[in-house]
Amino acid sequence: MRTIKFEYGFKSVNGIVKKVYALSQIPNIEKICDVWNILPIVYVRQFTGLQDKNGVEIYEGDVLSYMQSNSASVKIETSGVCAVGFECFISNLNFHKTEIIGNIHESK
């Protein structure tokens, strides 16, 4: 069973401040998030239940590099709305060969 949690990205003068909360914490987020009323929210992303080769959690909107060989890589942008074909493609990926290289909210 997948853990349901969300990453909130807040805009600060030093970049994006990331905070992760479980679904059960969301009703009290204003009380438990130390930057809630201080910094503006840039994005909210849901955890996919997957991890890359380094054990880093993959969230919606992450950009992944998938090594097919020693010299080639494919960039994949995860999405909250998956077509059946894309979902099958993602589920068949070998995540021991993927690495998060950014996300659609911060990557140029």
C-alpha positions as CSV (number, residue, x, y, z in Angstrom):
1,M,0.0,0.0,0.0
2,R,1.4,3.4,-1.0
3,T,2.0,6.1,1.6
4,I,0.0,9.2,0.7
5,K,1.9,12.3,1.3
6,F,2.5,15.7,-0.3
7,E,5.5,18.0,-0.9
8,Y,4.8,21.7,-0.5
9,G,7.2,24.1,-2.2
10,F,7.4,27.6,-0.7
11,K,9.2,30.5,-2.4
12,S,11.9,32.1,-0.3
13,V,14.7,34.6,-1.1
14,N,17.1,31.7,-1.1
15,G,15.0,29.4,-3.4
16,I,12.4,26.8,-2.8
17,V,11.8,25.6,0.8
18,K,10.3,22.0,0.6
19,K,8.1,20.6,3.3
20,V,6.6,17.0,3.2
21,Y,3.4,16.1,5.0
22,A,1.3,12.9,5.3
23,L,-2.3,13.0,4.3
24,S,-3.3,12.8,8.0
25,Q,-1.4,16.0,8.7
26,I,-3.0,18.1,6.0
27,P,-6.0,19.2,8.2
28,N,-3.6,20.8,10.7
29,I,-1.0,22.1,8.2
30,E,-1.5,25.7,9.3
31,K,-0.4,24.8,12.8
32,I,2.4,22.4,12.0
33,C,4.1,24.1,9.1
34,D,6.6,26.7,10.3
35,V,6.5,28.8,7.1
36,W,2.7,28.4,6.3
37,N,1.8,32.1,6.8
38,I,5.2,33.5,6.0
39,L,6.2,32.2,2.5
40,P,3.9,31.9,-0.6
41,I,3.2,28.4,-1.9
42,V,4.7,27.7,-5.3
43,Y,3.5,24.1,-5.8
44,V,2.0,21.0,-4.1
45,R,3.0,17.6,-5.4
46,Q,1.9,14.1,-4.4
47,F,4.3,11.2,-3.7
48,T,4.1,8.5,-6.4
49,G,5.1,5.7,-4.1
50,L,8.3,5.2,-6.1
51,Q,12.0,5.9,-5.4
52,D,14.9,6.5,-7.8
53,K,18.2,4.5,-7.8
54,N,19.4,6.7,-4.9
55,G,16.4,6.0,-2.7
56,V,15.0,9.5,-3.3
57,E,11.2,9.6,-3.3
58,I,9.6,10.5,-6.7
59,Y,6.9,13.1,-6.7
60,E,4.5,14.2,-9.4
61,G,6.4,16.6,-11.7
62,D,9.8,15.2,-11.1
63,V,12.1,14.9,-14.1
64,L,13.9,11.6,-14.2
65,S,17.0,10.5,-16.2
66,Y,16.7,6.9,-17.3
67,M,20.0,5.2,-18.3
68,Q,19.4,2.8,-21.2
69,S,23.1,2.3,-21.7
70,N,26.4,3.9,-20.7
71,S,26.0,6.7,-23.2
72,A,22.3,7.4,-23.5
73,S,19.6,8.7,-21.2
74,V,15.9,9.5,-21.5
75,K,14.2,12.3,-19.6
76,I,10.8,11.4,-18.2
77,E,8.5,13.9,-16.6
78,T,6.1,12.3,-14.1
79,S,2.6,13.4,-14.1
80,G,-0.5,13.3,-11.8
81,V,-2.6,12.4,-14.8
82,C,-1.3,9.2,-16.4
83,A,-2.7,7.7,-19.6
84,V,-2.8,3.9,-19.6
85,G,0.2,3.6,-21.9
86,F,2.3,6.0,-19.8
87,E,1.3,4.2,-16.6
88,C,2.3,0.8,-18.1
89,F,5.6,2.4,-19.2
90,I,6.4,3.8,-15.8
91,S,5.4,0.6,-14.0
92,N,7.8,-1.4,-16.3
93,L,10.8,1.0,-15.7
94,N,13.7,-0.4,-13.8
95,F,14.0,2.3,-11.1
96,H,17.5,1.1,-10.2
97,K,18.4,2.9,-13.4
98,T,16.5,6.2,-12.9
99,E,17.7,9.3,-11.1
100,I,15.8,12.5,-10.3
101,I,17.4,15.4,-12.1
102,G,14.9,18.2,-11.2
103,N,11.2,18.9,-11.3
104,I,9.0,20.9,-13.6
105,H,8.6,23.7,-11.0
106,E,12.3,24.4,-10.5
107,S,14.1,23.1,-13.6
108,K,14.7,25.4,-16.5
